[in-house]
Amino acid sequence: MLRHKFVGTAFLCALLAISLVGVALANGALDGQDPAMMVSPSTIVLAKVRVITVHTNIPSCLVDPESLDLNGAAPMSVN
């Protein structure tokens, strides 16, 4: 029983670490002066993906949230 809890805890820790590394890489990939975007997941299968995250180095004050859409779908939030 203790072994199962350890394996479950180790799996959750590994998943959290992978998520944090992904966010750090996404934000680091957008350093610089030129406008850039990174989309996650990198391959989008619309029948399977419910959430798409876009990281960009474009200041949010320059973006009109009403102008954003993905094939007719408006964003849930713009930060």
Secondary structure, DSSP 8 states (H G I E B T S, - for coil): -HHHHHHHHHHHHHHHHHHHHHHHHHHHTT-SSS--EEEESSS--TTT----EEEE-S-GGG--GGG--BTTB--S---
